C-alpha cells in the first residue's frame, strides 16, 4: 500500500477579494487548521474530494458570503 503525503495549511492569515482556500479534484490528505481568513467570497471551498480526507479545524472566517462550502465530497471533518 502506497503511503500518501499529508498537506498541512496552518497558521495562515489570508486576505482577498475572492475565495480564501480551495481544494479540488484530489485524493490527497489535507489538514487546514488555525487559519484566519478574511475575504469577499468563500472562506474554504472543498470540491470533488472523494478518496482523500480533509480535516478543517479551529479556523476563523470573516466577511464572506459563505464560510465553508463542500461540493460533491466525502470524508470531510469540520471541528
C-alpha positions in Angstrom: 0.0 0.0 0.0 1.4 3.3 -1.0 1.6 6.0 1.7 0.3 9.4 0.7 1.6 12.7 1.8 -0.4 14.9 4.1 -0.6 18.6 3.2 -0.9 21.0 6.1 -2.2 24.6 5.8 -1.7 26.1 9.2 -1.4 29.5 10.9 -2.0 31.5 7.8 -3.6 34.9 7.5 -5.5 35.0 4.2 -7.0 38.3 2.9 -8.5 38.5 -0.5 -11.3 39.7 -2.8 -12.5 36.3 -3.9 -12.1 32.9 -2.1 -9.6 32.0 0.6 -8.6 28.3 0.4 -9.8 26.0 -2.4 -9.0 22.3 -2.6 -10.4 20.4 -5.6 -10.1 17.1 -7.6 -7.6 15.4 -5.4 -7.1 12.1 -3.5 -4.5 13.6 -1.1 -4.9 14.2 2.6 -5.2 17.8 3.9 -5.4 19.5 7.3 -6.5 23.1 7.4 -6.1 24.5 10.9 -5.6 27.7 12.9 -6.0 30.0 9.9 -7.6 33.4 9.7 -9.5 34.1 6.5 -11.0 37.5 5.6 -12.5 37.7 2.1 -15.4 38.6 0.0 -16.2 35.2 -1.4 -15.9 31.7 0.0 -13.6 31.1 3.0 -12.8 27.4 2.4 -14.1 25.5 -0.6 -13.7 21.7 -1.0 -14.8 20.3 -4.3 -14.9 16.7 -5.6 -12.6 15.3 -2.9 -13.8 11.7 -2.9 -10.9 9.5 -1.7 -8.7 11.7 0.4 -9.5 13.0 3.8 -9.7 16.7 4.8 -9.8 18.0 8.3 -10.8 21.6 8.9 -10.1 22.6 12.5 -10.1 25.9 14.5 -10.3 28.4 11.7 -11.7 31.9 11.8 -13.6 33.0 8.6 -14.9 36.6 8.3 -16.8 38.8 5.8 -17.5 36.3 3.1 -20.9 35.2 1.7 -20.0 31.6 2.5 -17.8 30.3 5.3 -17.2 26.7 4.2 -18.5 25.2 1.0 -18.5 21.4 0.4 -19.3 20.2 -3.1 -19.6 16.5 -4.1 -17.0 15.4 -1.5 -16.7 12.8 1.2 -14.5 12.2 4.3 -14.5 15.8 5.4 -14.3 16.6 9.1 -15.0 20.1 10.4 -14.1 21.0 14.0 
